[in-house]
């Protein structure tokens, strides 16, 4: 995933928006993160969304364990979801897919969300969501 010049770096992820108004969140290799780091990522997303709901491509392939419970709850909260119209999550292993599916079942994001192992398929789905809205 190539980072464009206007990337907002956070402690756990780099965040940017492409010309088609898809926000990329490329998570860095990490063991776990909490509510403070989650709020920082959402703040970067909201800044780039500029008051308009946008689709998100979250690349979690480098993440080992992921968000703690408070961060997971925050990611699907009304505050975090306000400027998200859909999310594709890139995973790299069957274990990440399993954990991602558990997250989706337990937390139920208020926007369409799917897991993908290929970036091209994820982007195709996000472009489809954009064209429907």
C-alpha positions in Angstrom: 0.0 0.0 0.0 1.6 3.2 -1.1 1.2 6.2 1.2 0.4 9.6 -0.5 2.0 12.9 0.6 -0.9 13.9 2.8 -0.6 11.1 5.3 -1.6 11.6 9.0 0.7 9.4 11.0 -0.6 8.1 14.4 1.1 5.9 16.9 -0.6 2.8 15.5 -1.6 3.6 11.9 -1.0 5.8 9.0 -4.2 7.4 7.6 -4.8 9.1 4.2 -7.6 9.7 1.7 -7.5 8.9 -2.0 -9.0 11.0 -4.9 -12.1 8.7 -4.9 -12.7 9.7 -1.2 -11.7 6.4 0.3 -9.9 6.7 3.6 -7.0 4.2 4.1 -6.0 3.2 7.6 -2.8 1.2 7.4 -2.2 -0.2 10.9 1.4 -0.6 11.9 2.8 -3.8 13.5 1.6 -3.9 17.1 0.6 -6.3 19.8 -2.4 -4.4 21.1 -3.9 -0.9 21.3 -6.4 0.8 23.5 -9.0 3.6 23.5 -6.4 6.5 23.3 -4.9 5.1 20.1 -8.3 4.3 18.7 -9.5 7.9 19.3 -6.3 9.2 17.6 -7.0 7.0 14.5 -10.7 8.1 14.4 -9.7 11.7 14.8 -7.4 11.4 11.7 -10.2 9.7 9.7 -12.7 12.4 10.6 -10.3 15.2 9.7 -9.8 13.6 6.2 -13.5 12.9 5.8 -14.1 16.7 6.3 -17.7 16.3 7.6 -18.9 13.8 4.9 -19.3 10.0 5.4 -16.7 8.1 3.4 -15.7 4.4 2.9 -12.7 3.1 4.8 -10.1 0.5 3.9 -8.5 -0.7 7.1 -5.4 -2.7 6.5 -4.9 -4.8 9.7 -2.5 -7.4 8.2 0.4 -6.3 10.4 -1.6 -6.4 13.6 -0.8 -9.2 16.0 -3.5 -9.0 18.6 -5.4 -5.8 17.9 -7.7 -3.5 19.9 -8.6 -4.1 23.5 -12.3 -4.2 24.5 -12.6 -0.4 25.1 -11.1 0.4 21.7 -13.3 -2.2 19.9 -16.4 -0.7 21.5 -15.2 2.8 20.5 -14.7 1.8 16.9 -18.4 1.0 16.5 -19.7 3.9 18.6 -21.9 6.7 17.2 -18.9 9.1 17.6 -16.5 6.9 15.7 -19.1 5.9 13.0 -20.4 9.4 12.2 -18.3 9.8 9.0 -18.1 6.2 7.9 -20.3 4.8 5.1 -18.7 1.4 5.0 -15.5 -0.4 5.9 -13.4 -3.1 4.2 -10.9 -4.8 6.5 -7.8 -6.4 4.9 -6.6 -9.6 6.7 -3.7 -11.8 6.0 -4.4 -15.1 7.8 -7.2 -17.5 8.7 -6.6 -16.5 12.4 -7.1 -12.8 11.6 -10.2 -13.6 9.5 -11.6 -15.6 12.5 -10.9 -12.8 14.9 -12.4 -10.2 12.5 -15.6 -12.3 12.2 -15.9 -12.5 16.0 -15.4 -8.7 16.2 -18.1 -8.2 13.6 -20.6 -10.6 15.3 -20.0 -9.2 18.8 -19.8 -5.5 18.0 -22.0 -5.1 14.9 -20.7 -1.9 13.3 -23.6 0.4 12.2 -22.2 0.6 8.6 -21.6 -2.2 6.1 -18.4 -4.0 6.9 -16.6 -7.0 5.2 -13.3 -8.8 5.5 -11.0 -9.3 2.5 -7.7 -10.9 1.8 -7.1 -9.0 -1.4 -6.9 -5.3 -1.7 -8.4 -5.1 -5.2 -11.5 -7.0 -4.1 -11.9 -4.7 -1.1 -11.6 -1.6 -3.2 -14.1 -2.9 -5.8 -16.6 -3.4 -3.0 -16.0 0.0 -1.5 -16.4 1.7 -4.9 -19.7 -0.2 -5.3 -20.8 1.2 -1.9 -19.8 4.7 -2.9 -21.8 4.5 -6.1 -24.9 3.3 -4.3 -24.9 6.2 -1.9 
